[in-house]
Amino acid sequence: MKSSTVKEIKSALSEYSNSELIAICLRLSRFKKENKELLTYLLFEAADEEEFITQIKEEMDEAFEMINTQSMYYIKKSIQRILRTNKKYIRYSSVVETEIEILLHFCQKLQAFPIDILGHKVINGMYVRELKNARKKIATLHEDLQYDYNQFIEATFRQ
């Protein structure tokens, strides 16, 4: 089965009534966990982006505390899982400031990790890459916000 384009889907959805659209959304939410999470974000959390960011940061803090430090392999895999989850949340929110806040918090947690994991090649690569992604996103913001975020980066992160 070939997927339709967004334009085709948009025009097809405009032909449905409200009750039919509700039924379609509920059916869509049954198939994948990510669909249900996206609907949850759009319906309940998109209105309060600050609370959404706070929840993600708390979840990230808990995930970093749960990392098994017995082996660098487990540390690396856990950090990759945290990053994958963060990227999923970033996709849900199309707000650039949210993405920057999540990426910078991730980098802060990596830097503050009790074991020197930044000496590990793969983990250091993730750290550098996410810091670079945050800088790239910061460059798209208003110059006042750029200045504030760049000051934060210079004060917080080692280069």
JOLINCOR-V71326 format. One record per residue. N is the residue number from 1. PSI is psi in radians with two decimals (999 if undefined). Layout:
n: [N	N]
psi: [PSI	PSI]
//
This chain:
n: [1	2	3	4	5	6	7	8	9	10	11	12	13	14	15	16	17	18	19	20	21	22	23	24	25	26	27	28	29	30	31	32	33	34	35	36	37	38	39	40	41	42	43	44	45	46	47	48	49	50	51	52	53	54	55	56	57	58	59	60	61	62	63	64	65	66	67	68	69	70	71	72	73	74	75	76	77	78	79	80	81	82	83	84	85	86	87	88	89	90	91	92	93	94	95	96	97	98	99	100	101	102	103	104	105	106	107	108	109	110	111	112	113	114	115	116	117	118	119	120	121	122	123	124	125	126	127	128	129	130	131	132	133	134	135	136	137	138	139	140	141	142	143	144	145	146	147	148	149	150	151	152	153	154	155	156	157	158	159]
psi: [2.25	2.34	2.56	2.83	2.87	-0.67	-0.75	-0.72	-0.73	-0.78	-0.60	-0.67	-0.51	-0.30	-0.19	2.68	2.99	-0.78	-0.63	-0.65	-0.68	-0.77	-0.69	-0.78	-0.73	-0.67	-0.69	-0.65	-0.32	-0.34	-0.62	2.52	-0.66	-0.63	-0.76	-0.70	-0.71	-0.77	-0.69	-0.78	-0.86	-0.65	-0.64	-0.48	-0.30	-0.47	-0.48	1.46	-0.60	-0.73	-0.66	-0.79	-0.74	-0.76	-0.75	-0.76	-0.72	-0.75	-0.70	-0.73	-0.77	-0.72	-0.69	-0.59	-0.48	-0.01	2.30	2.00	0.29	-0.51	2.57	-0.51	-0.84	-0.64	-0.83	-0.82	-0.69	-0.73	-0.67	-0.70	-0.74	-0.77	-0.71	-0.73	-0.73	-0.76	-0.63	-0.79	-0.62	-0.67	-0.62	-0.75	2.25	0.26	2.16	-0.67	-0.61	-0.79	-0.77	-0.79	-0.75	-0.79	-0.74	-0.64	-0.69	-0.82	-0.66	-0.77	-0.67	-0.77	-0.58	0.04	2.42	-0.49	2.50	1.43	-0.26	-0.16	-0.26	2.27	-0.83	-0.79	-0.70	-0.65	-0.72	-0.77	-0.88	-0.74	-0.76	-0.61	-0.69	-0.72	-0.70	-0.75	-0.68	-0.71	-0.63	-0.62	-0.32	-0.13	3.02	2.60	-0.53	-0.77	-0.66	-0.81	-0.81	-0.84	-0.70	-0.66	-0.74	-0.76	-0.80	-0.63	-0.46	-0.70	2.43	2.55	999]
//
